[in-house]
Amino acid sequence: MSARATKRLAFADLPALRARASASGKTIALANGVFDLFHVGHLRYLQGAKGEADLLVVAVNSDASTRANKGPARPVVPEAERAEIVEALACVDHVVIFDSRDVVPVIRALRPDVQVKGTDYTPETIPEAAEVRAYGGRVAVAGDPKQHSTTELIAKLDAER
């Protein structure tokens, strides 16, 4: 069975995953992002997020969500391929693609024990913090210092043309 078949979830599967994890005493961390032109900063963020809980669920922005957040020229890599790359990582337990501009609908459906953001945030600046804390969850920051950026990679490639 492929990693994709075992790791990919539909949005509707999230409450059942939460119930199974709770029943087995496991905690869930949720990380999210576009993961366009996957780079080492993405990897370090997800590896750090995995250290926050028993299970790591990664919510990948859909193509439409990415365009809404990053502009009409993004993503460079289609959502199915971005999700497949994330699914291939040993630290990732499940992947879900989401269409909303922010990850709040995923948080509401999954109710992760911890919402993990990259180091471009602090626990005080995580946009979803109030949503997570409202049901007793926590927020965390993971990864290396923000020294890697897909936007900067694209700009560098454009400049070299």
SENU-80092 format. One record per residue (C-alpha): residue number from 1; residue in one letter; x, y, z. Coordinates in nm, 4 decimals. Layout:
// SENU-80092
- drenpa,lumke,X,Y,Z
- NUM,a,X,Y,Z
...
END
This chain:
// SENU-80092
- drenpa,lumke,X,Y,Z
- 1,m,0.0000,0.0000,0.0000
- 2,s,0.1397,0.3429,-0.0896
- 3,a,0.2157,0.6141,0.1647
- 4,r,-0.0434,0.8276,-0.0086
- 5,a,-0.3187,0.5717,0.0468
- 6,t,-0.2360,0.5356,0.4144
- 7,k,-0.1656,0.9004,0.5027
- 8,r,-0.4118,1.1110,0.2996
- 9,l,-0.7292,1.2122,0.4763
- 10,a,-1.0382,1.3893,0.3549
- 11,f,-1.1564,1.6867,0.5587
- 12,a,-1.4578,1.4780,0.6663
- 13,d,-1.2202,1.2183,0.8193
- 14,l,-1.0764,1.4582,1.0772
- 15,p,-1.3344,1.4147,1.3587
- 16,a,-1.2967,1.0347,1.3407
- 17,l,-0.9182,1.0659,1.3583
- 18,r,-0.9581,1.2851,1.6680
- 19,a,-1.1894,1.0267,1.8261
- 20,r,-0.9491,0.7370,1.7536
- 21,a,-0.6523,0.9295,1.8898
- 22,s,-0.8386,1.0258,2.2060
- 23,a,-0.9613,0.6695,2.2587
- 24,s,-0.6054,0.5378,2.2329
- 25,g,-0.4553,0.8119,2.4512
- 26,k,-0.2592,0.9705,2.1679
- 27,t,-0.2018,1.3412,2.1151
- 28,i,-0.2262,1.5207,1.7813
- 29,a,-0.0146,1.8070,1.6510
- 30,l,-0.1375,2.0069,1.3521
- 31,a,0.1018,2.1868,1.1205
- 32,n,-0.0046,2.3667,0.8068
- 33,g,0.1323,2.5434,0.5039
- 34,v,0.1544,2.5694,0.1290
- 35,f,0.4818,2.3713,0.0992
- 36,d,0.5423,2.5032,-0.2521
- 37,l,0.8981,2.4335,-0.3733
- 38,f,0.9665,2.2207,-0.0671
- 39,h,1.2896,2.3231,0.1085
- 40,v,1.4903,2.2393,0.4212
- 41,g,1.3011,2.4988,0.6275
- 42,h,0.9794,2.3061,0.5595
- 43,l,1.1447,1.9806,0.6604
- 44,r,1.2811,2.1208,0.9871
- 45,y,0.9428,2.2743,1.0713
- 46,l,0.7612,1.9434,1.0218
- 47,q,1.0247,1.7430,1.2082
- 48,g,0.9946,1.9847,1.4995
- 49,a,0.6145,1.9717,1.4865
- 50,k,0.6256,1.5916,1.5125
- 51,g,0.8119,1.6279,1.8412
- 52,e,0.5117,1.8079,1.9932
- 53,a,0.2695,1.5108,1.9906
- 54,d,0.2230,1.1428,1.9100
- 55,l,0.0663,1.2063,1.5691
- 56,l,0.1423,1.4811,1.3181
- 57,v,-0.1330,1.5923,1.0840
- 58,v,-0.0251,1.8345,0.8122
- 59,a,-0.2855,2.0542,0.6460
- 60,v,-0.1714,2.1575,0.2972
- 61,n,-0.3304,2.4620,0.1349
- 62,s,-0.5212,2.3770,-0.1827
- 63,d,-0.4323,2.5527,-0.5056
- 64,a,-0.7257,2.7928,-0.4589
- 65,s,-0.6284,2.8665,-0.0989
- 66,t,-0.2686,2.9243,-0.2058
- 67,r,-0.3751,3.1713,-0.4762
- 68,a,-0.5921,3.3560,-0.2226
- 69,n,-0.2958,3.3880,0.0150
- 70,k,0.0033,3.4180,-0.2199
- 71,g,-0.1368,3.5648,-0.5410
- 72,p,-0.2331,3.4390,-0.8872
- 73,a,0.1149,3.3102,-0.9801
- 74,r,0.1162,3.0574,-0.6980
- 75,p,0.1385,2.7727,-0.6377
- 76,v,0.4199,2.6603,-0.8621
- 77,v,0.3585,2.2946,-0.7731
- 78,p,-0.0019,2.1594,-0.7833
- 79,e,-0.1716,2.0621,-0.4554
- 80,a,-0.1711,1.6862,-0.5200
- 81,e,0.2046,1.6864,-0.5778
- 82,r,0.2738,1.9101,-0.2756
- 83,a,0.0644,1.6789,-0.0569
- 84,e,0.2432,1.3720,-0.1938
- 85,i,0.5829,1.5196,-0.1048
- 86,v,0.4667,1.5953,0.2507
- 87,e,0.3143,1.2453,0.2820
- 88,a,0.6500,1.0893,0.1935
- 89,l,0.8137,1.2294,0.5068
- 90,a,0.8647,0.9827,0.7912
- 91,c,0.7665,1.2458,1.0494
- 92,v,0.4210,1.2975,0.8930
- 93,d,0.1354,1.0691,0.9966
- 94,h,-0.1533,1.2220,0.7994
- 95,v,-0.2101,1.4888,0.5349
- 96,v,-0.5267,1.6782,0.4504
- 97,i,-0.5711,1.9378,0.1760
- 98,f,-0.7848,2.2346,0.2782
- 99,d,-0.9559,2.5052,0.0736
- 100,s,-1.0093,2.7854,0.3243
- 101,r,-0.7888,3.0932,0.3413
- 102,d,-0.6841,3.0000,0.6955
- 103,v,-0.6604,2.6719,0.8862
- 104,v,-0.9388,2.7456,1.1385
- 105,p,-1.1904,2.5031,0.9785
- 106,v,-0.9307,2.2245,1.0086
- 107,i,-0.8702,2.3152,1.3732
- 108,r,-1.2432,2.3048,1.4438
- 109,a,-1.2817,1.9629,1.2802
- 110,l,-0.9662,1.8044,1.4266
- 111,r,-0.9271,1.9819,1.7625
- 112,p,-0.5524,1.9152,1.7758
- 113,d,-0.3815,1.9052,2.1123
- 114,v,-0.1250,2.1465,1.9727
- 115,q,-0.1220,2.3783,1.6713
- 116,v,0.2361,2.4206,1.5514
- 117,k,0.3611,2.7108,1.3408
- 118,g,0.7036,2.7901,1.1993
- 119,t,0.9548,3.0299,1.3468
- 120,d,0.8177,3.3269,1.1560
- 121,y,0.5628,3.3256,1.4434
- 122,t,0.5845,3.3393,1.8202
- 123,p,0.3267,3.1773,2.0506
- 124,e,0.1796,3.5271,2.0929
- 125,t,0.1430,3.5926,1.7175
- 126,i,-0.0038,3.2599,1.6013
- 127,p,-0.3295,3.3680,1.4320
- 128,e,-0.5234,3.0581,1.5413
- 129,a,-0.4068,3.0665,1.9045
- 130,a,-0.7403,3.1837,2.0506
- 131,e,-0.9273,2.9145,1.8541
- 132,v,-0.6960,2.6412,1.9877
- 133,r,-0.6851,2.7675,2.3455
- 134,a,-1.0665,2.7979,2.3573
- 135,y,-1.1010,2.4176,2.3793
- 136,g,-0.7912,2.3642,2.5955
- 137,g,-0.5310,2.3067,2.3253
- 138,r,-0.1953,2.4767,2.3082
- 139,v,0.0192,2.6410,2.0434
- 140,a,0.3869,2.5904,1.9735
- 141,v,0.6581,2.7109,1.7381
- 142,a,0.8948,2.4661,1.5655
- 143,g,1.1714,2.4642,1.3102
- 144,d,1.4914,2.6502,1.2487
- 145,p,1.5205,3.0288,1.2239
- 146,k,1.3272,3.1653,0.9254
- 147,q,1.6142,3.1677,0.6770
- 148,h,1.4373,2.9807,0.3959
- 149,s,1.1489,3.1050,0.1846
- 150,t,0.9748,2.9749,-0.1254
- 151,t,0.8936,3.3342,-0.2229
- 152,e,1.2651,3.4208,-0.2047
- 153,l,1.3569,3.1083,-0.4037
- 154,i,1.1126,3.2077,-0.6782
- 155,a,1.2494,3.5628,-0.6831
- 156,k,1.6043,3.4287,-0.7106
- 157,l,1.5079,3.2007,-0.9994
- 158,d,1.3295,3.4880,-1.1765
- 159,a,1.6341,3.7142,-1.1316
- 160,e,1.8622,3.4512,-1.2831
- 161,r,1.6593,3.4309,-1.6056
END
